[in-house]
Amino acid sequence: MAFVITSPCIGEKAADCVEACPVDAIHDGGDTYLIDPNVCIDCGACEPVCPVSAIFQEEYVPDEEQAWIAINREFYER
């Protein structure tokens, strides 16, 4: 189960999460950062450093942000 970056990150891009990730699973996806679910080790280091609370464990992504699970996954499938 990976962590997921959701819509509050759009335009924010503070990059604190990128620096906190020990496995380099977070990359610039354009308007937001995105987490590679195949690289994420589910350590949670990114979640507390996000200044806009945009990062959730996949199973806890709010209903209105569920589309971001696929957005994160599909970005890395390209």
Helices and strands as residue ranges (DSSP letters): E 3-5, G 7-9, H 16-20, E 26-28, E 33-35, G 47-49, E 55-57, G 58-60, G 63-65, H 67-77
